[in-house]
């Protein structure tokens, strides 16, 4: 029977013991690993209390107390804990456990995959290695000795700096790693295997030379070059923008194929999903390169925002993740394009987090309870959490924010803290009263802001009335108005900003008003040349905005703010597809943007993208008919292509450079825009366009162009796609990361028979259900193929339910991720709801269902 015990923030109790020092020895054999831990424990309170250590699925071999065996009545053990009685503190405990990493398909704790031993301990994996106080507020200094076969495992890595290494005996060698910085057990890491390495170094701002290493499967070393440069860029950026210098003598990254997450920030030894390290232009797209740059930086930035300062408990997860996502977003913006990065961040937020916020699994960025903590590594905690940090930055301003961050680092270095501590640091550096802002941490759902304007030309006075509409929480409880910065501008008829004058708004000199009440009116004076209002510029607050009388056509053509311009184009396209306005004006404005040579190519490619099916489903809110939305989008794309075919063909030929493999912004912009154009032209389904698509696939030197062309062949010329897919398979069958693209492309196919092809691909020799990347590529992509996943006959639901049950027995964390695909249950049309319910009840009928899956499915089913 599934354990449905809940954990509550209000039940938090400070630890009564601390493990000050942990000396670990791993003796690795091919079939098992023996772990010996020496724990130096002190009492923080109630020294007469029993010591309760966490431990799961461990073979306990022995326990010694100060070198002697404990009496049998002093040792109590159950499935989750080891309780030791009659101890006197401080004391030394020696605990020996035996692990079987090859059998660990859940990929938590110590596991072996592809001949490489590695660990994943966040959030609670360390308790599967040895008995410990496995909680983030227990800060411990670790020393680790690894002993293994010289030939099979020549690389032995752990946290910190390597103290010594050498021969253990004729067949084995050892390495001793010492981490001088106290850390929680979730940041412990170990890797042992036969790996290739790329090495470099970085000189810090104080002149220290840091050794940098990226380890990967042998033969992939050449694919680490980009990641290494991204790491050095991130180290320099953190010094310049946050004053944070790296603190160890060595920084190691290891790329592995089997990993539940994107990457893990273990102190001095980051373990990465290979998808976020390995890349070259033959196997990775431009988006892959951007993803690598972002994730490499994210894990490095955690060294200070997550490692040196960590979470008191797991309810504080956004303390490190929201902050570090904001930091990596700013880094990516500085490395590339600020406007473009902001668009991409907002798109990701809306397609993932807004859906989460509107559904049954909605939660605050700081939740107050959970059944399974793995389920709270969510877009809300990460991406919405980052938006909250961004609003702090906006409210304080760049200089004050930097001072507040310095105070945060200086005050809490080496400590496990709460979001309230971060909030305190921010409040110390602004005269604004941020009390109401704290609701962003404790409330859920996406706030809506309804805006109406009243302009008096005689007095040149503009009144803007803002009304917040705050949805109830998942339990139907009323929620209170939020406080947030709203960046805005008044525009004249040419799209130029005009001065704003308003009383009692302290940030108006930066183009910001502060929203804090349920309804309030702002009166601007001397708005002589007023024509249009530009609101939520740069997406200054993560809200849904509704403005009466807005001229989207004007804004999409003239606004100087990249986000507002993009937003206007999206809103106008939605209105056309929903039938609330004619398509003529939109198509004409689309054409004007198409030929405007002043617009950056990368930004233009984003500006010309129609709203995704996921966003259209959000707009419909209820009784969603996926097939109708899909057809509306296809119809508009065809109309655009028919109207602008000649211009598009001319632009495509101008931009197409099949042998250009450069990664500079100009080259990426040409590829992005010409592939956007080609996606429209493909809707014409004429022979000449199909020929262009096929030639692009055959002749292009970049994976960006090849995969874009292959996806279009799959859509409009399946008879040609069959041969191309076979050729793609033959070329890349040896490359797991590229095969993920092969699986994902077919799982995303919109043509008939996709479900049957997905089922067939499950049996492909290159597919392995135990490898999370493959599951995400094939099954995860299929759940986002809304046309087929939401098939009215329920076949998509039934198939994914079957796979969730199968995966739950292998890797519950990955299974629960798939279960999230059913979050739109109550928003679908009734026929789909019935089929979804049937699938969900099938999952709930499994007696051995994990907490991971149970929590998600139970919330979905009980929503009203």
N, C-alpha and C positions, 0 to 999 in steps of 0.2 A: 504494500500500500504506500502511496506517495506521502512523504513527510511534508506537511503543509505549515509547519511552524513558521511564524513571522518573527522578524527581528525589528525592534523599534528604536529610533533615535533617543526617545525619552528614557529608555531603559539603560542607556550607556552608564557604565561604572568605570572609574579610573582603575588601572591595574594595581594590584596589591603586591606584585613582584616584578622584578626586572631582570632579564638576562643581560648582564653587562658585556660579557665576552662569550663568543661561541667559536670553538675550534673543531672544524669538521674534517673528517678523512673519508674519502670515497675510494673504495677498492673495487675497480670495475672489471668484471668478467664478461664474457660474451653473453651469458644467459642470466646473470644477476649482478647486483651491485650491493656491497655491504657498506653501510654508512655508520661511522662512529662519531658521535658528537660529545664534546666536552662543554658543558654549560656551567658558567659561573653566575650563580643566582643570588640576588639580594632581595630582602623584603623591603617594600615601600610602606606597608601598613599591615597590621594584623599578622605578625610573624608566626602566630600559632595556627593560622589557617592552613588548610591543605593546599599544596601546589597542584594546580590543574593545568596540564599541558594539552595542546591540540594535537591530534593525530588521526589520520584516516587511511585505511587500506594498507596498514603497515604490518610487517612480520617483526614482532618485538623479540629480539634475541636475549638482551640482558639490560639491567639497570644497576649502576653502581652509585653509591652515595659516599662522597669523600673517599673513594677507592675501595669501599666494602659493599658487599651485596646486602640489599635491603631485605628485611623480614617480609615474608609472604603477605602478612596482614597489613603491611605499609604500602602495598601496591594494588591499586584498583584500576581496572581497564574496561572500557566499553568501545563501541564502534567509533566514537568521536573523540574520546579523551583518555589520558593517562593521569590518574590522580595519585599523588605521593603524599603519605602521611608521616607525622612524627619527625619532621626535618627541622634542623636548626640552621639559621641563616646568619651570615652568607655561607654558601656551600658550593661544592663542585659535584655535578652529576655527569656520569658517563653512560650514554644510551647507545645501544647498538641495534640497528634495524637492517633488514634485508629487503631490497626492492627488486622488482622484475620489470625493468623499463620497456622491454620489448612488448609486453602485454598491455602497456598503457596507451590505449587508443584515444583516450580523452585529452591527451596532450597537456595535462596539468601535472605539476611536480616534475620529476625526472622521467624523461621518456627517450626512446631510441627510434629514429626514423631514418631510413636510407643509410644506415651504418653510422649515424652521428648521434651521440648522446647530447641532449640539451635540456634546458629547464624552462618552465613558464610558471611563475609563482604568484603573479597577481591575478586575483586578489588573495586566494587562500590555498595556493598550490604547495607551499612549503610544508604544510602539515602532512603531505603525502611523501615527504622525504625523511623526516624525523620528527619526534615529539618536541613541541616548541610552544612558546607563547606567540602564536601566529596571529598577531594583531598589529596594525600599523603604528600604534603608540608605544610599542616595545622596541626601543632603539638599541641596537647591539653592534659591537665591533666583531667582525668575522675574520677568521684566518682559515684558509681552505687548502687541504692537501689532496691532490688527485693522483691516484696510482693506476696505471693501465699499461696494456701491451704497447711496446715501442712501435711496432710495425703497423698495427691496426689503428692505433690512436696516437699518432705522433704529435698532435696538437692538443694541449691541455690548458684550458683557460678558466679563470674565475674572476671575481671582482677585485678591484684595487690594483696594486702594483705586484709584480712577480718578485718574491724575495729570493727564491733559489729553485733550482731544478737539477736533476741528474739521474743516474741509474739507480733503480730500486733493487734489481737483481739482473740476471743475464737477459731476461725476456721483457722485463718491465722497466718503466721509468716513472718519475714523479715530478710534480711541480707544486710549489707552495706559494699561494697568493695571500696577500695581506691588504685588507681595506682599512685604512686608518680612520675612516669616517663612520660614526655610528649610523645604522640604517635599520629599517624594519625588514623582516624576513621576506616580504614580497619582492624586495629588490635583490635578493640573492640570485646568482646565476652561475651555471657551470656548462662548459662545452668540452666534449672530447671527440676527436674524429681525425680522419685523414683529409685535410683541407688545403686548398691553395690559398695564397695570401697576396695582397697588394699593400705595400707599406709606403708611408710618407711621413712628414713631420709638420708641426705647426709651432711657430714661435709666438708666445703670448705677449701681451702688452708689457709685462714685467721682465721679458727676456728669457723666460723658461722655454726649453725645447720639449715639445710633447710628441711622443711616438704615436703614430696613427697606423692602425692595421684594419683592413677589411678582409675577412675570411669567407671563402665560398667553396663550392664544389670545384675540384680541379678541372681546368679547361675553361672556366668562366671568368678567369682573372681579368681579361680584357674588358669585361662588362662592368667592372667596378670603378672605372675612371671617373665617370660622371658623379657617382655617389661620393667619391673621395673629395672632389672639388666642392660639392655641396656641403660636406662636413666642414671643410676649411672656411668656406664662406660663412657658415652658421657660427663658427667659433669667433670669427672676426666681428660679425654683426652683433653678437651678444656683448662683446667687450665695448663696442661703440655705443650701442643703444641702451644697455642696462648696466654697464660697468662690471659685468660678470666674467671673471677669468676662470679657465679650467683649472682644477685643483689636484689632479693626479699626474703621474709621469707618463701614463700610457692610456690610450683610448682605443678600445677594440669593438669592432662590429662583426657579427657573424650572420651570414645569410643562410636560411634553411627553407626547404620546400614545405615542410609540414608545420604549420603554426596557426593557432586559432585567431591571432590578432594580426594587425599590420606590423607592429614592432613593439619592443619592450625596453624601457629605459634603465635596466639594471645598472647599478653604479659601475662605470668603467667598462662594462661588457654588455653592450646593446645586442639583443638578439632580434633579428629582423625576418619577417616573411621575405623570401627572395624576390618577390614581385616589387619590393620597394628598395632594392639595391641594384639588381642586375639589369643592364640596359645597353643596347647599341641601336643604331638607326635601322639595322636589318630586322630586329626583333621587337623593338619598343616604339610606341607612338609618341608624338609630342606630348600628349596628356600623361603618358607613363613617365616621361622625364620630369614633368612638373610635379607629379605625385611623389617621385623619389626625392626631389629637392625638398619638398614640404615635409615629408615624414622623417628624413634624415635630420632636418633642423628641429623638428618637434621633439624627437627623442634626445637630441643633444641639449635642447633648452630645458628639458626635465632635470638636468643635473642640478640646477638651482631651484626650479619651480616644480618640485616633486620629490627630489632626492635630499638635497641639503635642508629644504623645508618640506615636510610631508604632511599627510592627513592624520588627524587624531583618530578618526574612525572612517568607515567606508561611506557614511552618509555625506562626508565632506569631499567626495570624489571630484566634484567640479572645482574645488580649490586648486587642484593641480592641473586637471585636464582642461577646464574652460580657459584658465589663464595661459596654459601652454599652447592651446589651439590659437588663441589671439596672437600670441608671440610668433607662432609659425606663419600665420596669415600675414602679419606685418612684414616679416622677413621675405616671404614670397612676393609681396607687393613691391618691396624695395629691389628685389632681384629682377623683377619683370615689369609689370605694369600695374600701378595702383588702381586705376579705374577697372581694368579687366579682372584683377584679382578680387575686387569687391563684388563684381557681378557673379563670379564663380562661387564665391562664398555664399552669397544670398541665394543663388539657385540651389545649391546643395542644402541649405537650411530649409528652403521651402519644400523641396521634393522629399526630404526625409523628416525633418523636425516638425514642420507644420502638420504633416500627416499624423505624426505621433501625438502632437499636442491636441489634435481634434478627435482622437480615438480613445479606446478603452484603456490603453496603457499609458495615458498622459500622466505626468508627474512633474513636480517642481525640480529645478536644477539641483536642489538639495532635498531629496525625498525624506519622508519621516518614517518609512517602513519598507521592508522588502522581505520576500520569501527566499529569493536566490540572488545574491549580489551580482553574479555574472550578468543578470538581465538588466542591470543599470549602467552598463557601458553603452550609453545611448546617445543619439543625436541631441537629445535635450541636455544631458550633462555636458557633452562636449561642445557642440555647435551653438546651442542657445546659451550655454555657459560662457562661451567666447564673446557673444553679443553683449552679455552683461558687463564683462570686462571692458569691451569697447565703449560702452556707455559711460563707465567710470572715466575712461580716457577722454571722452568727449566733454564730459562735465567739468573735469579738472583742468583740461588743457595739457599739452605735451610736457611743459616744464614742471608743473605741479604733480602730474602723474609720475614723472621720473623721481621726484623727491619722495613721493609716497611709496614707490617701489623700493627705493633705497632704505627707507624706514622699515618697510616690511622685511627686507633681507637682514638688516642690522639687528632687528629686534628678535626675529624668530629663527635665525640660522641654527640648525642642529636640533630643531624641535618638531613635534607633531602637533599641528594646530587646526583651527576651525575656520570656517568662512567668516565668522564674526571677527577674527583677528585680522584678516585681510581687509574687511570692511573698516575696522578701526584705523588701519594705516591710511586708507584713502580719506577718511573723514578728517584726519589730522592736517590735511593739506588743502582744504577748501573751506571757504566761509559759507558755502551752501549747506543747508541742513538736509542730510541724506537719509533721514529716518524713514521716509516713505519709500525710498528706493529699495530698501531691504526686502520689500514684498516680492521682488524678482527672484529671491532665493526660496521663498516659501509657498508661492502660488503657482498654479499651472495654467495651461491653455494659452492661446495667443490673443493678446488684447486687440480690440478693434477701435479705430478712431474715425468717427464721422465728422467731416468738416464741411461747413457751409460759409460762404463769403457774402458780404454786403458792401458794395463800393459806392460811395457818394462822390460823384465827379465834381460837384459844386464845392465841397469842402476838402476834396482830395484825401478823404478819410476811408480807410479800409478796415472793416470789422471781420475778424475771423473767429467763428464760434466752433469750438472743439468739444465733442462729446465722446467720452470713453464708454464702450460697451464691453463689459468683462464677462465672459462666459462662466457659468458655474463650474465647480470642479467635478471630478468623476463621480463623486458621491452626492451631487446635487446641491452642494453647499455654495452659498453666495460668496463671491470674492470681491475684494476692494479695488478701487482705482490704483493704477500704477503711477510712478513718477519716472519721467524719461525726457531726454533731450530730443527736440524735434528741430532738425536743421531745415531751413527754408530760405527762399529768396523771392523777391518780387521782380518780375520780368517785364520789360517793355515789348512793343510789337515786333522788335527785331531779335528778341530772346536775350537781350542784355540785362544784367542785374541793375536795379536802381536802389538808391540808399533806403534804409529802413529806420524809422524813428518810432520808438515805443517806450513807454515808461515802465519802470519796475521789472525789467527783464535783464538781469545782470550779464547774460551771455549774448545779448543781441549784437554786440560788436563782432562776434564770431558767427553771426547768422544763425543763432540758436534761440529758441524759446523753450521754456521748461513746462511740460505738461504734468499736472499732479492732481487735478480735481476731476470729478465725474463730468462736469461741464463748466467751461470757462470761455470767456470772450477776450480776444486780444485786439486792441485798437491801434492801427498804424496811421501815423500822420504824414502829411506831405507826400502821399503816394500819387504824385501828379501824372507820371507816365505809366501807371499800372496797366498791365494787359493780362498777365497770367500769373498764377501762383505755382511755384515749384516747391513741393513738399517732400519731407523725409529724404532730403538730399544725402547721398552716400549711404542711404539706408541707416540713418542715425539711430533708429529704434526698431527692434524686431516685432513689428505690429502689422496688422492688416489695415490699410488706409482706404477710406471711402470719401471721395470728394465730389460734391455736386457741381455740375457745370464745367468740369475740366475739359480742356481742348487737347486731347491726346495727340491729334495730328500735328498741332502746333508744337507741342513739347517734344515729340519724337523727331522732329526736324530741326528744332532750334535750341532746345535746352542745353546749357553748357555743362550740366552735371551728368556724368555718364550713366549713373544709376537711374535717375529720373527719366532720361531719354529712353533707356532700355525698358523701363517700367511702362512708359506711355505706349511704346510699340507693342508690348505684351498685352496690355489692357485693351488696346484697340483691336488686336487680333482676336482676343477672347470674345469681345463684343460681336465681332463679325461671325465667329464660329458658333456663338450662342444665338445668333439671329437677331440681336438687338440693334444692329446697324448695318448699313450697306457696305459691301466690300470695295466699292469703287475708290473711295477716298484713301482707304488703307493701301490698296494696291498702287495707287499713284504715289503716295508718300514712300512706300517701299522702293519704288523705282527711283525716286529722288535720292534716297540714301545710297542706292546701288551705284549711281554714277557720280556721287560726291567724292572727289579725290582727296578732299581734306581730311577724311576720316581714317584713322589708323586701321589697317587691314584686320588685325585681330579683333579689335572692337567692332568693326563693321560685321564680321562673321557672327558675333554674338547678337548684334542689333537686328540682323536679318533672320534670326532663328524664331520659328513659331513656338508658342507655348507647348510644352510637352503634354502627352496624354495624362501623365500624373497630375500636372497642374490643372488641366481641364476637369479632371475628376474632382479636385478640391473645389473648383468653382461651382460645380453642379450640386455639391453638398449632400443631396439625398436622391434616392431613386435613380442611381447612376446607371446609365445605359452605355457601356463601354463601346459597343459597336457603333452606336450613333455618333459618339464623340470622335471616334477614330475616323469615321467617314467625313465628318465636318472638317477635320484637319486635312485630310487628303484632298478634299474638294478645294479648299483654299490654296493649298500648295500647287495644285494643278492650275488654278486660275492665275496665280502669280507667274508660274512658268509660261503659260500661254501668252500672257500680256508682255512679259519681258524676255521672251526667248532669245531674240536677236542680241540684246545687250548682254544677257547672261552668257551666250555662246562666245561673244567677243571677249568678255572679261575672263572667261575660263581659259581660252587660248593664250591670253596675255599672262595669266598667272601661273599656268601649268609649267613647271620646271621639273621634269621627271627625274633628273639626275642630281638635283640639289638636295644634299643631306645635311645642310647646315642647321644649327639649332638657334641661330639668332632670331630676334623678334620679327624681322622683316621676312625671313624664310618661313617661319612658322605662320605668320600672317597670310602669306600667299597660299600655303597649303590649307589653312583653315577656311579662308574665303572661297577658294576654288572648289573645295569639297562641299561647302554649304551650297554653293551655286549648283553643283552637280546633283545634289540631293533633290533640288527643285526640278532640274531638267529631266531627271529620271522619271518623274511623274508623267512626262509626255509619252513615254514608252514607244518611241519611234526607233527605227533601226540605226539611224546615225548616232543617236545618243547612246544606245547600247554598245555600239562600236567604240565610242569614246571611253566608256566605262571599262570595257574589256581591255583596251590598249593601256589605260592607266594601270590596271591591275598587272598586266604583263610587263610593262616597261619601267614602272617607277622603282626608285632605289630605296625608298623609305617605307617602313611598316605603316606609317600614318596614311600614306596614299594607297597602299595595297589593301589594307583592311577596310578602308572607306569604300574602295571600288568593289571589293568582294561582297560587302554588305549590300551594295546597290544591285549587283548582279543577282544576288540571292532574292532580292525583292522583285526586280522587273524582268529578269531573264534567267529563271531557274535552270533551264536546259543548259545554259552556258556556265552557270554557277557550279553545277555538278562536276564538270571537268576541272574547273578552277579549284574547287575544294579538295579534289583528289590530289592535285598538284601541290596545294598548300600542305596537305597532310604528309605527303611523301617528303617534302622539304623540311618540315619542322617536327616530325614525330619524335625526334630525340630531345626536343627542347620543351620541358614541361610548361614554362611560362608562356611560350607562344601557343602551345596547345590549348591553354586556357582561352585564348582568343578564338581558336577554332570551335571550341565547345560553346562559348558565349554567343558567337555570331549565329550559330544554328539554333540555339535556344531562344534567341531574340527574333527569329524569322516570323514574318507576319503571314506567310502563305499557308495553305491547307496542309495538314499532315505534320505540323511541327511537333505536336505531342508525341506522335509515334516515332519521329526521328530522335527526340530527346531520350525516349525509352531505349532506342537502339544504341545511342551513344553511351549510355550507362554500361553497356557490355563491351565497349571498345577497349582494346588492349592498352591504350594509353590512359584510360580513366581509372581512378582508384577512389572509392567512396571514403577511404580513410584519410585522404589528403584534402584538407579544408579548401584549398584554392580551387581544386577541381569541382567540389560541391558548389562553391559560390559561383563558379563560372557557368556550370550547366544548370543546376537546380535553382540557384539564386537568380540567375538571369531569367529563367523561365517564369518565376513568380513576378518579375517586373515586365514580362511580356503580357500586358493586360488583355490584349485581344484574345489570347489563348488560355491564359490562367483563369480569366473570368468567363470562359465559354459557358453559355447558358445551360448546356447539358450537364455541367458539374464535373466534367472529365478532368479538367485541370486541378480542381480542388481535391478530388479523390486521389489523384496521382501524388500530389504534394503531401497530402495527409499520410499516405502510405510510406513515402520517403522519410517524413518526420519521425514516424514510429521506428523505421529501420535505423535511422541515424541516431535516435535517442539512445539506443543500446550501445552505440559506438562512441559518440561524442555529443553529449547533451547540449553543450554550449552552441555548437553549430546547428543542432536541431531546433533550438529555441529561436535562433536567428531566422530560420525558415518560417517558423510559426507566425512571426510578425507579419507575414504576407497577408494574413487574414484580418488585419486590423480594420479594414474598411467594411467589415461584415454588415453593420447596420446602415451604412450609406448606400449599399447596392440596391438595385431593383429587387422586388420580392422573389422572383424566380431564382435569382442568384443567391439571395439570403437563405432560401430553403436548402439549396445545394451546399452552401458554405456550412450551414448548421449541421448537416449530415456528416460532412467531413470532420468538423471539429468534435462532434460527439464520438466519432470513431476513434479519434486520438485520445479523448478523455476516458474511453472505455478500456484503455490499457492499464492493468493493475500496477505494473512496474514502471510507470511513467516517472521521469525525473522531475525534480522540483523546477528545473529550468523551463521545461516545456509546460508543465502543469500551470505554473503561475501565469504565463502568457495566454494560454488557451482559456483558462478559467475566467480571466478578466474580459476576454473578448466575448465569451458566451453570456456573461451576466450583464453586459452593458444594455442600457435601455434605449 
